[in-house]
C-alpha cells in the first residue's frame, strides 16, 4: 500500500497588490493578486478618505433631516 501525503504541497508564492507591492510568502494556492494590502490600506497608512459616492451622504442627511437647520428628532 502506497502512503499518501496528508497535507497539501506548501510552496513559495508571490502575492501582488493592486498598488504594485509584491509580498513573498508560502501558500498552497500559488501566486495570486489582491486589491488592497497593508502598504495601501487606510487603517495601516493613517490616510483615511471620506468618499461620497453619488451623493450618499447628502441623501442620508436629507432623508433624516440633518441639513443643519431642520427639526431634530425627539
C-alpha positions, 0 to 999 in steps of 0.5 A, spaced: 500 500 500 502 506 497 502 512 503 499 518 501 501 525 503 496 528 508 497 535 507 497 539 501 504 541 497 506 548 501 510 552 496 513 559 495 508 564 492 508 571 490 502 575 492 501 582 488 497 588 490 493 592 486 498 598 488 504 594 485 507 591 492 509 584 491 509 580 498 513 573 498 510 568 502 508 560 502 501 558 500 498 552 497 494 556 492 500 559 488 501 566 486 495 570 486 493 578 486 489 582 491 486 589 491 488 592 497 494 590 502 497 593 508 502 598 504 495 601 501 490 600 506 487 606 510 487 603 517 495 601 516 497 608 512 493 613 517 490 616 510 483 615 511 478 618 505 471 620 506 468 618 499 461 620 497 459 616 492 453 619 488 451 623 493 450 618 499 451 622 504 447 628 502 441 623 501 442 620 508 442 627 511 436 629 507 432 623 508 433 624 516 433 631 516 440 633 518 441 639 513 443 643 519 437 647 520 431 642 520 427 639 526 431 634 530 428 628 532 425 627 539 
